[in-house]
């Protein structure tokens, strides 16, 4: 998961938690208590879904990465760097 997606998921989960807090504070009014409690619980379940979904996506990315995706030190020594020019022998005509 790239950093931008992780930040977006974190902000969405934080916003859901803050909305749930507001509904919890409004639930102090007796007439709205059950309605607002149901809204708060729904928002908290959605925030939990966002967080667990983000964690599952990161784990899925790690599992999908091939085992040989990383470069080894011995392989790096054999290959020239991309910024280095590769000398080719001149051929005569």
Sine and cosine of phi, psi and omega as CSV:
sin_phi,cos_phi,sin_psi,cos_psi,sin_omega,cos_omega
0.00,0.00,0.74,-0.67,0.02,-1.00
-0.98,0.22,0.22,-0.97,-0.10,-0.99
-0.91,0.42,-0.60,0.80,-0.03,-1.00
-0.90,0.43,-0.67,0.74,0.02,-1.00
-0.91,0.41,-0.64,0.77,0.01,-1.00
-0.90,0.43,-0.65,0.76,0.03,-1.00
-0.91,0.42,-0.68,0.73,0.00,-1.00
-0.89,0.46,-0.67,0.74,0.02,-1.00
-0.91,0.41,-0.65,0.76,0.02,-1.00
-0.90,0.43,-0.67,0.74,0.01,-1.00
-0.91,0.41,-0.65,0.76,0.02,-1.00
-0.90,0.43,-0.67,0.75,0.02,-1.00
-0.91,0.41,-0.64,0.77,0.04,-1.00
-0.91,0.42,-0.66,0.75,0.02,-1.00
-0.90,0.44,-0.65,0.76,0.04,-1.00
-0.90,0.43,-0.65,0.76,0.02,-1.00
-0.91,0.41,-0.64,0.77,0.02,-1.00
-0.92,0.39,-0.64,0.77,0.05,-1.00
-0.89,0.45,-0.64,0.77,0.04,-1.00
-0.90,0.44,-0.60,0.80,0.05,-1.00
-0.90,0.43,-0.67,0.75,0.02,-1.00
-0.89,0.46,-0.70,0.72,0.02,-1.00
-0.91,0.42,-0.54,0.84,0.05,-1.00
-0.92,0.39,-0.65,0.76,0.03,-1.00
-0.93,0.37,-0.61,0.79,0.03,-1.00
-0.95,0.33,-0.38,0.92,-0.02,-1.00
-0.94,0.34,-0.06,1.00,0.05,-1.00
-0.92,0.39,-0.34,0.94,0.04,-1.00
-0.98,0.19,0.82,-0.57,-0.13,-0.99
-0.85,0.52,-0.61,0.79,-0.06,-1.00
-0.94,0.34,-0.45,0.89,-0.07,-1.00
-0.98,-0.21,0.04,1.00,-0.18,-0.98
-0.84,0.55,-0.76,0.65,-0.08,-1.00
-0.95,0.31,-0.61,0.79,0.01,-1.00
-0.92,0.40,-0.74,0.67,-0.02,-1.00
-0.94,0.34,-0.52,0.86,0.07,-1.00
-0.91,0.42,-0.62,0.78,0.03,-1.00
-0.92,0.39,-0.66,0.75,0.06,-1.00
-0.89,0.45,-0.71,0.71,0.00,-1.00
-0.87,0.50,-0.70,0.71,-0.01,-1.00
-0.90,0.44,-0.63,0.77,0.04,-1.00
-0.90,0.44,-0.66,0.75,0.01,-1.00
-0.92,0.40,-0.66,0.75,0.01,-1.00
-0.91,0.41,-0.61,0.79,0.07,-1.00
-0.90,0.44,-0.62,0.78,0.03,-1.00
-0.91,0.40,-0.65,0.76,0.05,-1.00
-0.89,0.45,-0.65,0.76,0.05,-1.00
-0.89,0.45,-0.65,0.76,0.06,-1.00
-0.87,0.49,-0.67,0.74,0.02,-1.00
-0.89,0.45,-0.72,0.69,-0.04,-1.00
-0.92,0.40,-0.75,0.66,-0.01,-1.00
-0.92,0.39,-0.55,0.84,0.08,-1.00
-0.91,0.42,-0.64,0.77,0.05,-1.00
-0.90,0.43,-0.67,0.74,0.03,-1.00
-0.91,0.42,-0.69,0.73,0.01,-1.00
-0.90,0.44,-0.59,0.81,0.02,-1.00
-0.92,0.40,-0.66,0.75,0.03,-1.00
-0.90,0.44,-0.69,0.73,0.03,-1.00
-0.89,0.45,-0.67,0.74,0.01,-1.00
-0.89,0.46,-0.64,0.77,0.05,-1.00
-0.89,0.45,-0.65,0.76,0.00,-1.00
-0.92,0.39,-0.60,0.80,0.01,-1.00
-0.95,0.32,-0.59,0.81,-0.04,-1.00
-0.97,0.26,-0.30,0.95,-0.01,-1.00
-0.93,0.36,0.78,-0.63,0.02,-1.00
-0.90,0.44,0.46,-0.89,-0.07,-1.00
-0.90,0.44,-0.57,0.82,-0.04,-1.00
-1.00,-0.09,0.39,0.92,-0.05,-1.00
-0.94,0.34,-0.52,0.85,0.00,-1.00
-0.98,0.20,0.47,-0.88,0.01,-1.00
-1.00,-0.05,0.68,-0.73,0.00,-1.00
-1.00,-0.03,0.35,-0.93,-0.03,-1.00
-0.91,0.42,-0.63,0.78,-0.02,-1.00
-0.92,0.38,-0.56,0.83,0.03,-1.00
-0.95,0.32,-0.58,0.81,-0.03,-1.00
-0.92,0.38,-0.53,0.85,-0.01,-1.00
-0.95,0.32,-0.49,0.87,-0.04,-1.00
-0.98,0.19,-0.40,0.92,-0.09,-1.00
-0.98,-0.18,0.64,-0.76,0.09,-1.00
-0.95,0.30,0.46,-0.89,0.04,-1.00
-0.94,0.35,0.44,-0.90,-0.02,-1.00
-0.91,0.41,-0.48,0.88,-0.02,-1.00
-0.99,0.17,-0.28,0.96,0.01,-1.00
-0.99,0.11,0.63,-0.78,0.05,-1.00
-0.98,0.19,0.65,-0.76,0.03,-1.00
-0.99,-0.10,0.85,-0.53,-0.02,-1.00
-0.98,0.18,0.77,-0.64,0.07,-1.00
-0.91,-0.42,0.66,-0.75,-0.01,-1.00
-0.92,0.40,0.62,-0.78,0.01,-1.00
-0.98,0.22,0.68,-0.73,0.03,-1.00
-0.97,-0.24,0.73,-0.68,-0.02,-1.00
-1.00,0.06,0.48,-0.88,0.03,-1.00
-0.95,-0.31,0.00,0.00,0.00,0.00
